[in-house]
């Protein structure tokens, strides 16, 4: 039986579990203000990841329009902040 460091074992568990998207969403929320700015972060209600798609919820109409125009930049910034090309699409709700 091979021995693993606790960190390696946790990484393997997360990669194989259904928690992966939830953990990534929490990681994105933690860098969201830094990546997108204080104003956008303030008016963003919820962030979810489903099948490599980032769902961003906001109740502010003008912000929705602005985020729609910035989809490619959002994908680029988030993937850069996360250190991997995981997000492929953005949906603004």
Residue, then its C-alpha position, 0 to 999 in steps of 0.5 A: x500500500x502506497x503512502x501519501x502525504x495528507x495534502x496529496x490525499x486531499x487533492x486526489x479526493x477533491x479531484x474524484x469527488x463531486x465537491x470539485x466545482x463547489x470548491x472552485x466556486x469558493x476559490x473564485x469568490x475569494x479572488x472575485x473582488x481582486x479580479x473584477x473590482x470592488x464595484x462589480x464584486x459588491x453587486x454580484x449576488x452569487x457565483x456557481x460553476x457547472x460543467x466548466x461554465x461560470x454562472x454569475x448572478x446579479x440583480x443590477x441590469x446595467x451590470x448584467x449588460x457590462x458583464x455580457x460584453x466582458x465575457x471573454x475577459x472574465x474567462x481570461x482573468x478567472x483562469x489566470x487567477x486560478x492558474x488553470x484553464x478551467x472556465x470555458x463559458x460565462x452565463x450572466x443571470 
